């Protein structure tokens, strides 16, 4: 009778050990976002699991402590029982028997299930784990402190703060993990990573350069200005006086239409446009896209001028530019759709020099560095340290690039081969 009681106790201990093994894998493998979503739905078990995940290290320590204790106790009881039956040979039988039982039933099987259903397992075992933590808390604290002391003596400090970007790195890893070659998933992964990049990219990297800005001289005849605005696809126009760098305000096409409607004269040349101008908004070129997006929302603006540290105008940034960094090119019925590249018969690509490296990396999944240059032409100039001539071939970041067009010191059109190859 005593032997059967011992065997029954061993089975119970193995069962509890299996629960602890499953708990360990379930907590490590559970998605914090899914658990948090369940918490929002008032799931009490999910609330327990979320609290456990916030103090995961002591929880795992308690689980390992309990698991080790149960396995050792079960092995000791089985060894004593088999010695009574087989004598000294019982030690060998108990070792082999318990090794097989613990490995299969207390380790492999419960952990395989927990790996397959981490959240389901964590929710099911939440109450059991929480009570175990309370029961073993004194022992867990002692073991943790002792471990930290030993590691410190070995010259390793475990109390260093965690990387503050840990959550962002986890998100990037998850995005990359679920990415595949399907076009929809490929684009979605780019959008998600672009959102995470908003705080690392500055407005200087995506601005519309001042030479490409559409501006209007306010000293022109009013008729000419209004005709130009009515025939143009844009809605906001920087107005300058005396010099193109002297921006005095922003003229909105809607305000011009209102002025035409309410004007008491049929002659547009008598309409004064200066009162219609809104104050220009200047921002430093080092502003991150995330900060600028928040500023646009706060000020309810869509348009800002970018200046350098000397106050010189660099270009403009719009709300649409930032949104396009996330979702890609946005074209309405008035926009002219433009391809950033033209594929040639030999497999090369003809690309305009002002095309941004971020656009190229997004479209072709390249890894062109954008730390020291923002455009393809800029990357060529930075790498070569000279201004190449038309027809000259250069090697840049593993790509063979031929200069097709050059206007003064500006590289306007280039041919790029996706991989190094012979002519």
LINRACOR-V834048 format. One record per residue. N is the residue number from 0. RES is the residue in three letters. PHI is phi as a letter, one per 40 degrees, with the letter a starting at -180 (NA if undefined). OMEGA is omega in degrees with one decimal (none if undefined). D_CENTER is the distance of its C-alpha to the mean C-alpha in Angstrom with 2 decimals. Layout:
n-><N & N>
res-><RES & RES>
phi-><PHI & PHI>
omega-><OMEGA & OMEGA>
d_center-><D_CENTER & D_CENTER>
//
This chain:
n-><0 & 1 & 2 & 3 & 4 & 5 & 6 & 7 & 8 & 9 & 10 & 11 & 12 & 13 & 14 & 15 & 16 & 17 & 18 & 19 & 20 & 21 & 22 & 23 & 24 & 25 & 26 & 27 & 28 & 29 & 30 & 31 & 32 & 33 & 34 & 35 & 36 & 37 & 38 & 39 & 40 & 41 & 42 & 43 & 44 & 45 & 46 & 47 & 48 & 49 & 50 & 51 & 52 & 53 & 54 & 55 & 56 & 57 & 58 & 59 & 60 & 61 & 62 & 63 & 64 & 65 & 66 & 67 & 68 & 69 & 70 & 71 & 72 & 73 & 74 & 75 & 76 & 77 & 78 & 79 & 80 & 81 & 82 & 83 & 84 & 85 & 86 & 87 & 88 & 89 & 90 & 91 & 92 & 93 & 94 & 95 & 96 & 97 & 98 & 99 & 100 & 101 & 102 & 103 & 104 & 105 & 106 & 107 & 108 & 109 & 110 & 111 & 112 & 113 & 114 & 115 & 116 & 117 & 118 & 119 & 120 & 121 & 122 & 123 & 124 & 125 & 126 & 127 & 128 & 129 & 130 & 131 & 132 & 133 & 134 & 135 & 136 & 137 & 138 & 139 & 140 & 141 & 142 & 143 & 144 & 145 & 146 & 147 & 148 & 149 & 150 & 151 & 152 & 153 & 154 & 155 & 156 & 157 & 158 & 159 & 160 & 161 & 162 & 163 & 164 & 165 & 166 & 167 & 168 & 169 & 170 & 171 & 172 & 173 & 174 & 175 & 176 & 177 & 178 & 179 & 180 & 181 & 182 & 183 & 184 & 185 & 186 & 187 & 188 & 189 & 190 & 191 & 192 & 193 & 194 & 195 & 196 & 197 & 198 & 199 & 200 & 201 & 202 & 203 & 204 & 205 & 206 & 207 & 208 & 209 & 210 & 211 & 212 & 213 & 214 & 215 & 216 & 217 & 218 & 219 & 220 & 221 & 222 & 223 & 224 & 225 & 226 & 227 & 228 & 229 & 230 & 231 & 232 & 233 & 234 & 235 & 236 & 237 & 238 & 239 & 240 & 241 & 242 & 243 & 244 & 245 & 246 & 247 & 248 & 249 & 250 & 251 & 252 & 253 & 254 & 255 & 256 & 257 & 258 & 259 & 260 & 261 & 262 & 263 & 264 & 265 & 266 & 267 & 268 & 269 & 270 & 271 & 272 & 273 & 274 & 275 & 276 & 277 & 278 & 279 & 280 & 281 & 282 & 283 & 284 & 285 & 286 & 287 & 288 & 289 & 290 & 291 & 292 & 293 & 294 & 295 & 296 & 297 & 298 & 299 & 300 & 301 & 302 & 303 & 304 & 305 & 306 & 307 & 308 & 309 & 310 & 311 & 312 & 313 & 314 & 315 & 316 & 317 & 318 & 319 & 320 & 321 & 322 & 323 & 324 & 325 & 326 & 327 & 328 & 329 & 330 & 331 & 332 & 333 & 334 & 335 & 336 & 337 & 338 & 339 & 340 & 341 & 342 & 343 & 344 & 345 & 346 & 347 & 348 & 349 & 350 & 351 & 352 & 353 & 354 & 355 & 356 & 357 & 358 & 359 & 360 & 361 & 362 & 363 & 364 & 365 & 366 & 367 & 368 & 369 & 370 & 371 & 372 & 373 & 374 & 375 & 376 & 377 & 378 & 379 & 380 & 381 & 382 & 383 & 384 & 385 & 386 & 387 & 388 & 389 & 390 & 391 & 392 & 393 & 394 & 395 & 396 & 397 & 398 & 399 & 400 & 401 & 402 & 403 & 404 & 405 & 406 & 407 & 408 & 409 & 410 & 411 & 412 & 413 & 414 & 415 & 416 & 417 & 418 & 419 & 420 & 421 & 422>
res-><UNK & UNK & UNK & UNK & UNK & UNK & UNK & UNK & UNK & UNK & UNK & UNK & UNK & UNK & UNK & UNK & UNK & UNK & UNK & UNK & UNK & UNK & UNK & UNK & UNK & UNK & UNK & UNK & UNK & UNK & UNK & UNK & UNK & UNK & UNK & UNK & UNK & UNK & UNK & UNK & UNK & UNK & UNK & UNK & UNK & UNK & UNK & UNK & UNK & UNK & UNK & UNK & UNK & UNK & UNK & UNK & UNK & UNK & UNK & UNK & UNK & UNK & UNK & UNK & UNK & UNK & UNK & UNK & UNK & UNK & UNK & UNK & UNK & UNK & UNK & UNK & UNK & UNK & UNK & UNK & UNK & UNK & UNK & UNK & UNK & UNK & UNK & UNK & UNK & UNK & UNK & UNK & UNK & UNK & UNK & UNK & UNK & UNK & UNK & UNK & UNK & UNK & UNK & UNK & UNK & UNK & UNK & UNK & UNK & UNK & UNK & UNK & UNK & UNK & UNK & UNK & UNK & UNK & UNK & UNK & UNK & UNK & UNK & UNK & UNK & UNK & UNK & UNK & UNK & UNK & UNK & UNK & UNK & UNK & UNK & UNK & UNK & UNK & UNK & UNK & UNK & UNK & UNK & UNK & UNK & UNK & UNK & UNK & UNK & UNK & UNK & UNK & UNK & UNK & UNK & UNK & UNK & UNK & UNK & UNK & UNK & UNK & UNK & UNK & UNK & UNK & UNK & UNK & UNK & UNK & UNK & UNK & UNK & UNK & UNK & UNK & UNK & UNK & UNK & UNK & UNK & UNK & UNK & UNK & UNK & UNK & UNK & UNK & UNK & UNK & UNK & UNK & UNK & UNK & UNK & UNK & UNK & UNK & UNK & UNK & UNK & UNK & UNK & UNK & UNK & UNK & UNK & UNK & UNK & UNK & UNK & UNK & UNK & UNK & UNK & UNK & UNK & UNK & UNK & UNK & UNK & UNK & UNK & UNK & UNK & UNK & UNK & UNK & UNK & UNK & UNK & UNK & UNK & UNK & UNK & UNK & UNK & UNK & UNK & UNK & UNK & UNK & UNK & UNK & UNK & UNK & UNK & UNK & UNK & UNK & UNK & UNK & UNK & UNK & UNK & UNK & UNK & UNK & UNK & UNK & UNK & UNK & UNK & UNK & UNK & UNK & UNK & UNK & UNK & UNK & UNK & UNK & UNK & UNK & UNK & UNK & UNK & UNK & UNK & UNK & UNK & UNK & UNK & UNK & UNK & UNK & UNK & UNK & UNK & UNK & UNK & UNK & UNK & UNK & UNK & UNK & UNK & UNK & UNK & UNK & UNK & UNK & UNK & UNK & UNK & UNK & UNK & UNK & UNK & UNK & UNK & UNK & UNK & UNK & UNK & UNK & UNK & UNK & UNK & UNK & UNK & UNK & UNK & UNK & UNK & UNK & UNK & UNK & UNK & UNK & UNK & UNK & UNK & UNK & UNK & UNK & UNK & UNK & UNK & UNK & UNK & UNK & UNK & UNK & UNK & UNK & UNK & UNK & UNK & UNK & UNK & UNK & UNK & UNK & UNK & UNK & UNK & UNK & UNK & UNK & UNK & UNK & UNK & UNK & UNK & UNK & UNK & UNK & UNK & UNK & UNK & UNK & UNK & UNK & UNK & UNK & UNK & UNK & UNK & UNK & UNK & UNK & UNK & UNK & UNK & UNK & UNK & UNK & UNK & UNK & UNK & UNK & UNK & UNK & UNK & UNK & UNK & UNK & UNK & UNK & UNK & UNK & UNK & UNK & UNK & UNK & UNK & UNK & UNK & UNK & UNK & UNK & UNK & UNK & UNK & UNK & UNK & UNK & UNK & UNK & UNK & UNK & UNK>
phi-><NA & c & c & c & c & c & c & c & c & c & c & c & c & c & c & c & c & c & c & c & c & c & c & d & c & c & c & c & c & c & c & c & c & c & c & c & c & c & c & c & c & g & c & c & c & c & c & c & c & c & c & c & c & c & b & c & c & c & c & c & c & c & c & c & c & c & c & c & c & c & c & c & c & c & c & c & c & c & c & c & c & c & c & c & c & b & g & c & c & c & c & c & c & c & c & c & c & c & c & c & c & c & c & c & c & b & b & c & c & c & c & c & c & c & c & c & b & c & c & c & c & c & c & c & c & d & c & c & c & c & c & c & c & c & c & c & d & d & c & c & c & c & c & c & c & c & c & c & c & c & c & c & c & c & g & b & c & c & c & c & c & c & c & c & c & c & c & c & c & c & c & c & c & c & c & c & c & c & c & b & c & c & d & c & c & c & c & c & c & c & c & c & c & c & c & c & c & d & c & b & b & c & c & c & c & b & c & c & c & d & c & b & c & c & b & b & c & c & c & c & d & d & d & c & c & c & c & c & c & c & c & b & c & c & b & b & b & c & b & b & b & g & b & c & c & c & c & b & i & b & b & c & d & c & c & c & c & c & c & c & c & c & c & c & b & c & c & c & c & c & c & c & c & c & c & c & c & c & c & c & b & b & b & c & c & c & c & c & c & c & c & c & c & c & c & d & c & c & c & f & b & b & a & a & c & b & b & c & c & c & g & c & c & b & i & b & b & b & c & c & c & c & c & c & c & c & b & g & c & b & b & b & c & c & c & c & c & b & c & c & a & b & c & b & c & c & g & c & b & c & b & c & c & c & c & c & c & c & c & c & c & c & c & b & f & c & b & c & c & b & c & b & a & b & b & c & c & c & c & c & c & c & c & c & g & b & c & c & c & c & g & c & b & b & b & b & f & g & b & c & b & b & c & c & b & a & b & f & b & b & c & c & a & b & b & b & c & d & a & c & a & c & c>
omega-><179.8 & 179.4 & 179.1 & 176.4 & 177.8 & 179.7 & 177.5 & 178.0 & 178.1 & 179.5 & 178.5 & 179.5 & 178.2 & 178.5 & 178.5 & 177.3 & 177.6 & 177.9 & 179.4 & 178.4 & 178.0 & -179.8 & -179.4 & -178.1 & -178.7 & -179.3 & -179.9 & -175.4 & -177.4 & 176.2 & 179.5 & -179.1 & 178.4 & 179.0 & 179.5 & 177.4 & 177.9 & 177.4 & 178.4 & 178.3 & 176.4 & 175.7 & -175.3 & 179.2 & 178.1 & 177.1 & 177.6 & -179.1 & -179.5 & 176.9 & 178.9 & -178.6 & 179.7 & 176.4 & -170.7 & -175.6 & 177.6 & 177.8 & 178.5 & 176.9 & 178.9 & 179.4 & 179.6 & 178.5 & 179.5 & -179.5 & 179.3 & 179.8 & -178.8 & -179.0 & 179.6 & 179.9 & 179.1 & 179.1 & 179.3 & 179.1 & 179.7 & 178.8 & 178.8 & -179.3 & -177.0 & 174.7 & 178.0 & -178.0 & -172.0 & -177.7 & -176.8 & 177.4 & 179.8 & 178.7 & 179.0 & -179.2 & -179.2 & 179.9 & -179.4 & -177.6 & -177.3 & 176.8 & 179.8 & -176.7 & -178.8 & -178.1 & -175.6 & -170.2 & -177.6 & -178.1 & -170.5 & -175.1 & 179.3 & -179.7 & 175.6 & 178.8 & -179.0 & 176.4 & -178.8 & -178.4 & -174.5 & -177.4 & 179.6 & 179.4 & -178.8 & 179.4 & -179.4 & -174.8 & -173.5 & -178.0 & 179.6 & -178.1 & -177.7 & 178.4 & 177.7 & -179.7 & 179.4 & -177.8 & -174.4 & -174.9 & 179.8 & -179.1 & -179.5 & 179.2 & 179.9 & -178.7 & 180.0 & 180.0 & 179.7 & 179.1 & 180.0 & 178.3 & -179.0 & 179.1 & 179.3 & 176.0 & 178.4 & 177.1 & -178.9 & -179.8 & -179.6 & -177.2 & 178.2 & -178.4 & 179.2 & 177.1 & -177.3 & 179.5 & -176.1 & -179.2 & 179.1 & 178.2 & 176.5 & 178.8 & 179.2 & 178.1 & 179.1 & 178.7 & -179.3 & -178.2 & -175.8 & 179.1 & 173.7 & -173.3 & 177.9 & -176.3 & -178.2 & -179.8 & 179.1 & -179.3 & 179.0 & 179.7 & 176.6 & -179.9 & -178.5 & 178.9 & 177.7 & 176.7 & 179.4 & -178.3 & -173.7 & -177.8 & -177.8 & -178.5 & 179.7 & 180.0 & 179.6 & -176.7 & -177.1 & -176.1 & 170.3 & -173.6 & -174.8 & 179.6 & 178.6 & -179.8 & 173.8 & -177.9 & -177.4 & 174.8 & -175.5 & 179.5 & 175.1 & 173.1 & -177.5 & 178.1 & -179.1 & -179.1 & -177.6 & 178.2 & 179.0 & -179.4 & -178.3 & -179.2 & -176.6 & -178.9 & -174.7 & -179.7 & -179.2 & -174.7 & 173.1 & -179.4 & -179.5 & -178.9 & 179.3 & 178.1 & -178.4 & 179.1 & -178.2 & -179.5 & -178.4 & 178.4 & 179.5 & 177.7 & -179.8 & -178.4 & 180.0 & 178.4 & 177.0 & 179.0 & 177.3 & 179.8 & 177.7 & -178.3 & -175.0 & -177.1 & 179.2 & 178.7 & 179.5 & -179.3 & -177.2 & -177.9 & 179.5 & 179.7 & 179.2 & -176.8 & -174.8 & 178.5 & -178.9 & -175.1 & 172.0 & -175.7 & 176.2 & -179.0 & -177.5 & 178.4 & 177.6 & -176.8 & -179.7 & -179.2 & 178.4 & 179.3 & 179.6 & 179.8 & -178.8 & 176.6 & 177.3 & 179.5 & 176.4 & -178.8 & -177.8 & -177.3 & -177.5 & 178.7 & 179.5 & -164.4 & 178.3 & 176.8 & -178.3 & 179.4 & 177.1 & -176.4 & 178.4 & -179.7 & -179.9 & -179.4 & 178.6 & -178.5 & 179.2 & 175.1 & 179.9 & 176.1 & -180.0 & 178.4 & -179.6 & 178.7 & 178.6 & 174.4 & -178.9 & -170.8 & -176.8 & -175.3 & 177.2 & 178.9 & 172.9 & -174.6 & -179.1 & -177.6 & 173.9 & -178.1 & -178.5 & 176.7 & -178.8 & -179.2 & 174.8 & -177.9 & -179.3 & -177.0 & -178.4 & 178.7 & 178.9 & -179.5 & 174.6 & -172.5 & 176.4 & -174.5 & -177.1 & 177.1 & -176.6 & 178.4 & 179.1 & 177.4 & 179.1 & 178.7 & 180.0 & -173.4 & -172.6 & -178.6 & 174.4 & 179.8 & 179.2 & -177.9 & -179.6 & 179.8 & -174.8 & 178.5 & -178.5 & -179.7 & 178.8 & 178.2 & 179.0 & 178.9 & 177.9 & -179.4 & -179.1 & -177.3 & -175.3 & -178.2 & 174.2 & 175.0 & -177.2 & 178.2 & 176.3 & -179.0 & -179.4 & 179.5 & -179.4 & 176.3 & -177.4 & 174.3 & 178.3 & 179.2 & 174.0 & -174.4 & 177.6 & 179.4 & -178.8 & -179.2 & 177.1 & 176.2 & -172.9 & -178.9 & -176.2 & 175.4 & -171.8 & -179.7 & -177.5 & 173.2 & -176.7 & 176.8 & -176.9 & 176.9 & 178.5 & -178.9 & 178.7 & 177.9 & none>
d_center-><62.96 & 61.25 & 59.57 & 58.19 & 56.87 & 55.15 & 53.60 & 52.41 & 50.85 & 49.05 & 47.62 & 46.37 & 44.78 & 43.06 & 41.79 & 40.35 & 38.82 & 37.17 & 35.66 & 34.27 & 32.85 & 31.13 & 29.87 & 28.22 & 26.21 & 25.54 & 24.01 & 21.88 & 20.67 & 20.25 & 17.02 & 16.70 & 15.24 & 18.28 & 20.64 & 19.55 & 20.07 & 23.53 & 24.26 & 23.79 & 26.40 & 28.79 & 28.78 & 30.73 & 29.89 & 26.15 & 26.84 & 28.56 & 25.81 & 23.18 & 25.57 & 26.02 & 22.32 & 22.15 & 25.02 & 24.25 & 26.00 & 29.43 & 29.14 & 28.66 & 31.47 & 33.74 & 33.07 & 33.87 & 36.91 & 38.19 & 37.56 & 39.44 & 42.26 & 42.71 & 42.75 & 45.22 & 47.41 & 47.49 & 48.40 & 51.10 & 52.67 & 52.70 & 54.21 & 56.97 & 57.75 & 58.01 & 60.16 & 62.60 & 62.76 & 62.63 & 63.51 & 61.76 & 60.25 & 58.24 & 55.90 & 54.92 & 54.71 & 52.60 & 50.17 & 49.69 & 49.66 & 47.12 & 44.86 & 44.72 & 44.42 & 41.71 & 39.66 & 39.90 & 40.19 & 38.51 & 35.60 & 34.76 & 35.49 & 33.79 & 30.67 & 30.44 & 30.68 & 28.08 & 25.60 & 26.29 & 26.23 & 24.30 & 23.93 & 27.47 & 28.92 & 27.30 & 28.66 & 32.04 & 32.39 & 30.96 & 34.45 & 35.83 & 33.08 & 33.37 & 37.14 & 36.89 & 34.68 & 37.37 & 40.13 & 38.73 & 37.13 & 39.94 & 39.86 & 36.07 & 36.07 & 38.93 & 37.27 & 33.99 & 35.94 & 38.11 & 35.18 & 33.58 & 37.00 & 37.50 & 34.12 & 34.86 & 38.23 & 36.52 & 34.48 & 31.10 & 29.68 & 27.62 & 27.27 & 24.68 & 21.81 & 18.54 & 15.56 & 14.10 & 10.53 & 11.40 & 9.68 & 6.19 & 7.44 & 8.88 & 6.11 & 4.85 & 8.63 & 9.43 & 7.77 & 9.63 & 12.55 & 13.26 & 13.04 & 16.61 & 18.77 & 19.52 & 18.82 & 17.52 & 14.97 & 14.04 & 13.50 & 11.62 & 8.99 & 8.89 & 8.77 & 5.88 & 3.75 & 6.27 & 5.93 & 3.27 & 5.84 & 8.65 & 9.86 & 10.23 & 12.04 & 15.60 & 17.91 & 20.07 & 17.78 & 18.08 & 21.37 & 24.48 & 26.88 & 30.17 & 32.20 & 30.43 & 30.83 & 33.38 & 35.67 & 39.19 & 42.18 & 43.62 & 47.09 & 47.35 & 49.65 & 48.08 & 49.03 & 47.00 & 43.91 & 44.13 & 44.84 & 41.86 & 39.52 & 40.97 & 40.47 & 36.94 & 33.73 & 32.08 & 32.51 & 32.10 & 34.08 & 34.18 & 37.88 & 39.41 & 42.84 & 44.79 & 41.79 & 38.47 & 36.62 & 38.53 & 36.45 & 38.49 & 36.49 & 34.60 & 36.70 & 35.39 & 37.07 & 37.56 & 39.59 & 41.70 & 42.49 & 43.47 & 45.69 & 47.35 & 47.99 & 49.48 & 51.35 & 55.13 & 55.76 & 55.23 & 54.78 & 51.14 & 52.26 & 53.35 & 49.93 & 48.42 & 44.68 & 44.12 & 44.09 & 41.32 & 38.89 & 36.00 & 35.04 & 32.43 & 29.29 & 28.27 & 25.01 & 24.28 & 22.31 & 20.14 & 18.63 & 14.85 & 13.68 & 12.50 & 16.00 & 17.74 & 16.38 & 17.70 & 20.85 & 21.46 & 21.35 & 23.60 & 26.10 & 25.97 & 25.90 & 24.44 & 25.64 & 25.63 & 27.18 & 25.44 & 27.73 & 27.73 & 29.12 & 32.63 & 32.22 & 32.46 & 30.84 & 27.98 & 27.01 & 25.53 & 22.17 & 22.08 & 20.03 & 20.02 & 18.55 & 15.40 & 15.25 & 15.83 & 12.76 & 10.89 & 13.62 & 15.60 & 19.24 & 21.14 & 24.90 & 27.64 & 31.32 & 32.15 & 29.48 & 30.39 & 27.93 & 27.41 & 26.14 & 24.31 & 26.27 & 29.60 & 30.11 & 33.45 & 35.90 & 35.34 & 31.61 & 30.66 & 28.66 & 30.08 & 27.49 & 28.17 & 27.67 & 25.69 & 22.91 & 19.60 & 17.93 & 14.54 & 16.53 & 18.16 & 15.14 & 13.69 & 17.17 & 18.46 & 15.55 & 17.04 & 15.82 & 17.88 & 17.32 & 16.73 & 17.48 & 21.16 & 21.43 & 19.72 & 22.04 & 23.66 & 26.98 & 25.61 & 24.23 & 27.70 & 29.51 & 27.47 & 27.97 & 31.63 & 32.68 & 35.19 & 35.36 & 36.12 & 38.93 & 38.97 & 39.25 & 37.98 & 35.58 & 32.95 & 30.53 & 26.98 & 24.22 & 26.07 & 26.80 & 30.30 & 30.46 & 33.68 & 34.34 & 35.87 & 36.41 & 36.67 & 37.86 & 39.26 & 36.51 & 33.65 & 32.33 & 32.09 & 31.83 & 30.83 & 31.08 & 28.46 & 28.95 & 25.89 & 27.58 & 30.51 & 33.69 & 37.31 & 38.77>
//
